[in-house]
Amino acid sequence: MTEFIVQTFNGLTFAGIIFLVSSGFTLVFGVMRVTNLSHGAVFLLGGYVAYSVIGGHTGNFFYGLIAGTVAMAGLGLVVERFLLPWLHHVEMAELLATLGLVYVIDDVSLAVWGGNPLSINLPGVLGSSSHLPFRHIVYPNGRFFILGVALLVGILLYLLLHYSRIGAIIRAGVDDREMVNALGINVRRVFTGVFVLGAALAGFAGVLGAPVLGLYTGGDTNILLFALAVVVVGGLGSYEGAIVGSLIIGLIDTYGTAYFPAISYTVLFIPLVVILLVRPQGILGREAMA
């Protein structure tokens, strides 16, 4: 039971990290219908930027968190303003362009930070562990911090999407972009804001997840795979689906790795196949958005 409780906390922490990535991914797809394959590379690059800011300049984790988030928001702005408009919303062109961007970011990261795995350490009390008041469990404070921050960001995003004018416009854009355009709303500006938000969330997750997952070549592919699994399970374009999908994928992957390491990917992807067979649009997806 002790091991199960620890693995459950690990699964929830991992779910929080992939939620931050997949929420931005699913918002971008829901509003813009752009399948941004560079989302995982942005996640990794955000972590690398934070690593340099923390290790080479400030020594402050929170400065690195801000730097990684802002830098990736800026990258998202550049991509949305100067790359995507040239593609004229051609789906295959967008897929190939964002895939090409992955290779560019990966090569730049390899040249700047090398191929050895790197890590970011949490400061002070966050870098130590605490005794839980049951079963004498000792658990890292940093993981509780990451889980708490992911939960806070999830609540703030929910409030933004459901209780603000900007959120109403975004949700309307998900349901009917033509209607939003007909109402005189600057859809171009909405697209830019959503894409920048998605990139910022990916960069934020990259910094927040670095103490747990580390920074290494190929890490972008792994996190993108999990983000795709989340949106498939939860439903493309559904923010609530990203929450549900993250919890399901995070826990299943953690339990599978802990208890069935030889077939961990099988344990992860069999539920995906079942969900696709039973409900192709995802648990909270809708037919119109499939």
C-alpha positions as CSV (number, residue, x, y, z in Angstrom):
1,M,0.0,0.0,0.0
2,T,2.9,2.4,0.8
3,E,4.4,1.9,-2.7
4,F,1.0,2.4,-4.3
5,I,0.5,5.7,-2.5
6,V,3.9,6.9,-3.6
7,Q,3.3,5.9,-7.2
8,T,-0.1,7.6,-7.1
9,F,1.6,10.9,-6.0
10,N,4.1,10.4,-8.8
11,G,1.3,9.8,-11.3
12,L,-0.5,13.0,-10.2
13,T,2.7,15.0,-10.5
14,F,3.4,13.7,-13.9
15,A,-0.3,14.3,-14.8
16,G,0.2,18.0,-13.8
17,I,3.2,18.4,-16.1
18,I,1.6,16.8,-19.1
19,F,-1.6,18.8,-18.4
20,L,0.3,22.1,-18.8
21,V,1.6,20.9,-22.1
22,S,-1.5,19.3,-23.5
23,S,-3.8,22.2,-22.4
24,G,-1.9,24.6,-24.6
25,F,-1.8,22.0,-27.4
26,T,-5.5,21.4,-27.3
27,L,-6.4,25.1,-27.1
28,V,-4.3,25.8,-30.2
29,F,-5.9,23.0,-32.1
30,G,-9.4,23.9,-30.9
31,V,-9.2,27.5,-31.9
32,M,-6.8,27.5,-34.9
33,R,-7.1,23.8,-36.0
34,V,-3.3,23.7,-36.1
35,T,-1.7,20.5,-35.0
36,N,1.5,22.0,-33.7
37,L,4.1,19.2,-33.7
38,S,6.8,21.6,-32.3
39,H,5.0,21.8,-29.0
40,G,7.3,19.2,-27.4
41,A,10.4,21.0,-28.7
42,V,9.1,24.2,-27.2
43,F,8.7,22.4,-23.9
44,L,12.3,21.2,-24.0
45,L,13.7,24.5,-25.1
46,G,11.9,26.3,-22.3
47,G,13.7,24.0,-19.8
48,Y,17.1,24.7,-21.5
49,V,16.6,28.4,-21.4
50,A,15.8,28.2,-17.7
51,Y,18.8,26.0,-17.1
52,S,21.1,28.7,-18.5
53,V,19.4,31.5,-16.6
54,I,19.6,29.7,-13.3
55,G,23.1,28.1,-13.7
56,G,24.9,30.8,-15.6
57,H,23.4,34.1,-14.5
58,T,21.0,34.4,-11.6
59,G,21.1,31.1,-9.6
60,N,17.3,31.7,-8.9
61,F,14.9,29.0,-10.0
62,F,11.9,31.4,-10.2
63,Y,13.9,33.8,-12.5
64,G,14.5,30.8,-14.7
65,L,10.8,29.8,-14.6
66,I,9.9,33.3,-15.8
67,A,12.6,33.4,-18.4
68,G,11.7,30.0,-19.9
69,T,8.0,31.0,-20.0
70,V,8.5,34.4,-21.6
71,A,11.1,33.2,-24.1
72,M,8.8,30.5,-25.4
73,A,5.8,32.9,-25.5
74,G,8.1,35.1,-27.7
75,L,8.9,32.1,-29.9
76,G,5.2,31.3,-30.2
77,L,4.6,34.9,-31.3
78,V,7.3,34.7,-34.0
79,V,6.0,31.3,-35.3
80,E,2.3,32.5,-35.4
81,R,3.1,35.8,-37.0
82,F,5.8,34.9,-39.5
83,L,5.6,31.2,-40.2
84,L,2.0,30.1,-40.1
85,P,0.5,32.9,-42.3
86,W,2.7,31.7,-45.2
87,L,1.1,28.3,-45.1
88,H,-2.5,29.6,-45.7
89,H,-4.0,27.1,-43.3
90,V,-3.0,24.1,-45.4
91,E,-3.0,21.2,-42.9
92,M,-0.2,19.2,-44.4
93,A,1.9,22.2,-44.9
94,E,1.4,23.2,-41.2
95,L,2.3,19.7,-40.1
96,L,5.5,19.6,-42.1
97,A,6.5,23.1,-41.1
98,T,6.1,22.5,-37.4
99,L,7.9,19.2,-37.8
100,G,10.7,21.0,-39.5
101,L,10.8,23.5,-36.6
102,V,11.3,20.5,-34.2
103,Y,14.5,19.6,-36.0
104,V,15.7,23.2,-36.0
105,I,15.1,23.6,-32.2
106,D,16.6,20.2,-31.5
107,D,19.8,20.9,-33.5
108,V,20.2,24.4,-31.9
109,S,19.6,22.8,-28.4
110,L,22.2,20.2,-29.2
111,A,24.8,22.7,-30.3
112,V,24.2,25.1,-27.4
113,W,23.7,22.7,-24.5
114,G,25.2,19.4,-25.7
115,G,23.8,15.9,-25.6
116,N,24.4,15.1,-22.0
117,P,21.3,15.0,-19.7
118,L,20.9,18.1,-17.6
119,S,18.8,18.8,-14.6
120,I,17.4,21.8,-12.6
121,N,17.4,21.6,-8.9
122,L,14.6,23.2,-6.8
123,P,15.8,25.7,-4.2
124,G,15.7,25.6,-0.4
125,V,12.9,23.6,1.2
126,L,11.6,22.6,-2.2
127,G,14.7,20.5,-2.7
128,S,14.2,18.5,0.4
129,S,11.6,15.9,1.5
130,S,8.9,15.7,4.1
131,H,7.4,12.9,6.2
132,L,3.8,12.3,5.4
133,P,1.5,11.8,8.4
134,F,0.6,8.2,7.4
135,R,2.6,5.1,6.8
136,H,5.9,6.9,7.5
137,I,6.2,7.9,3.8
138,V,9.0,10.4,2.9
139,Y,8.2,12.3,-0.2
140,P,10.0,15.1,-2.1
141,N,8.6,18.6,-1.4
142,G,9.4,19.6,-5.0
143,R,6.8,17.2,-6.4
144,F,4.1,18.6,-4.1
145,F,5.2,22.0,-5.3
146,I,4.9,21.0,-9.0
147,L,1.5,19.4,-8.4
148,G,0.3,22.5,-6.6
149,V,1.4,24.9,-9.3
150,A,-0.1,22.7,-12.0
151,L,-3.4,22.7,-10.1
152,L,-3.3,26.5,-9.6
153,V,-2.6,27.1,-13.3
154,G,-5.4,24.7,-14.2
155,I,-7.8,26.7,-12.0
156,L,-6.7,30.0,-13.4
157,L,-7.1,28.7,-17.0
158,Y,-10.5,27.4,-16.2
159,L,-11.6,30.8,-14.7
160,L,-10.1,32.6,-17.8
161,L,-11.9,30.4,-20.2
162,H,-15.3,30.3,-18.5
163,Y,-15.6,33.6,-16.6
164,S,-13.9,36.2,-18.8
165,R,-14.7,37.9,-22.1
166,I,-11.5,36.6,-23.6
167,G,-12.4,33.1,-22.6
168,A,-15.9,33.5,-24.1
169,I,-14.3,34.5,-27.4
170,I,-11.9,31.6,-27.3
171,R,-14.7,29.1,-26.6
172,A,-16.8,30.6,-29.3
173,G,-13.8,30.3,-31.7
174,V,-13.6,26.6,-30.8
175,D,-17.3,26.1,-31.6
176,D,-17.7,28.4,-34.6
177,R,-14.9,30.5,-36.0
178,E,-17.0,31.9,-38.8
179,M,-19.6,33.3,-36.3
180,V,-16.8,35.0,-34.2
181,N,-15.5,36.6,-37.4
182,A,-19.0,37.7,-38.4
183,L,-19.4,39.4,-35.1
184,G,-16.6,41.8,-35.9
185,I,-14.1,40.2,-33.5
186,N,-10.5,40.3,-34.6
187,V,-10.0,36.6,-35.1
188,R,-6.4,37.1,-36.1
189,R,-5.6,38.6,-32.7
190,V,-7.4,35.8,-31.0
191,F,-5.3,33.3,-32.9
192,T,-2.1,35.1,-31.9
193,G,-3.1,35.2,-28.3
194,V,-4.1,31.5,-28.1
195,F,-0.9,30.4,-29.9
196,V,1.3,32.5,-27.6
197,L,-0.6,31.2,-24.6
198,G,0.0,27.6,-25.7
199,A,3.7,28.2,-26.3
200,A,4.0,29.9,-22.9
201,L,2.3,26.9,-21.2
202,A,4.7,24.5,-22.9
203,G,7.7,26.5,-21.8
204,F,6.4,26.8,-18.3
205,A,5.9,23.1,-18.2
206,G,9.4,22.5,-19.5
207,V,10.9,24.4,-16.6
208,L,8.5,23.0,-14.0
209,G,9.1,19.5,-15.2
210,A,12.9,19.6,-15.5
211,P,13.5,18.7,-11.8
212,V,11.4,15.6,-12.3
213,L,12.0,14.5,-16.0
214,G,15.3,16.1,-16.6
215,L,16.5,17.8,-19.9
216,Y,17.8,15.4,-22.5
217,T,17.9,14.9,-26.3
218,G,14.7,13.2,-27.3
219,G,12.7,14.5,-24.3
220,D,10.6,16.6,-26.6
221,T,9.4,13.6,-28.6
222,N,8.4,11.8,-25.4
223,I,6.4,14.7,-24.0
224,L,4.7,15.3,-27.4
225,L,3.7,11.6,-27.4
226,F,2.1,12.0,-24.0
227,A,0.4,15.2,-25.0
228,L,-1.1,13.6,-28.1
229,A,-2.3,10.7,-26.0
230,V,-4.0,13.1,-23.6
231,V,-5.9,15.0,-26.4
232,V,-6.9,11.7,-28.0
233,V,-8.3,10.5,-24.7
234,G,-9.8,13.7,-23.5
235,G,-11.0,15.1,-26.9
236,L,-9.4,17.5,-29.3
237,G,-10.2,21.1,-28.5
238,S,-11.7,20.3,-25.0
239,Y,-10.0,21.9,-22.1
240,E,-11.9,19.7,-19.6
241,G,-10.8,16.8,-21.7
242,A,-7.2,17.8,-21.3
243,I,-7.7,17.6,-17.5
244,V,-9.3,14.2,-17.6
245,G,-6.9,12.9,-20.2
246,S,-3.9,14.1,-18.2
247,L,-5.1,12.3,-15.1
248,I,-5.7,9.1,-16.9
249,I,-2.5,9.1,-18.9
250,G,-0.3,10.2,-16.0
251,L,-1.6,7.6,-13.6
252,I,-1.6,4.7,-16.1
253,D,1.9,5.5,-17.3
254,T,3.2,5.7,-13.8
255,Y,1.5,2.5,-12.6
256,G,2.6,0.7,-15.8
257,T,6.2,1.8,-15.4
258,A,6.3,0.8,-11.7
259,Y,4.4,-2.5,-11.8
260,F,4.8,-3.7,-15.4
261,P,8.0,-2.1,-16.7
262,A,8.5,-4.7,-19.5
263,I,5.1,-3.8,-21.1
264,S,4.7,-0.2,-19.8
265,Y,3.9,1.2,-23.3
266,T,1.4,-1.6,-23.9
267,V,-0.3,-0.8,-20.6
268,L,-0.5,2.9,-21.7
269,F,-1.7,2.5,-25.2
270,I,-4.3,-0.3,-24.9
271,P,-6.7,2.1,-23.1
272,L,-6.2,4.6,-26.0
273,V,-7.1,2.0,-28.5
274,V,-10.2,1.0,-26.5
275,I,-11.3,4.7,-26.2
276,L,-10.8,5.3,-29.9
277,L,-12.9,2.2,-30.7
278,V,-15.7,3.2,-28.3
279,R,-15.6,7.0,-28.5
280,P,-13.4,8.2,-31.4
281,Q,-13.9,11.9,-30.5
282,G,-12.5,11.3,-27.0
283,I,-14.2,11.2,-23.6
284,L,-15.2,14.9,-23.6
285,G,-14.8,15.6,-27.3
286,R,-17.7,16.4,-29.7
287,E,-18.4,15.1,-33.1
288,A,-18.3,18.5,-34.7
289,M,-14.7,19.0,-33.4
290,A,-13.4,15.6,-34.5
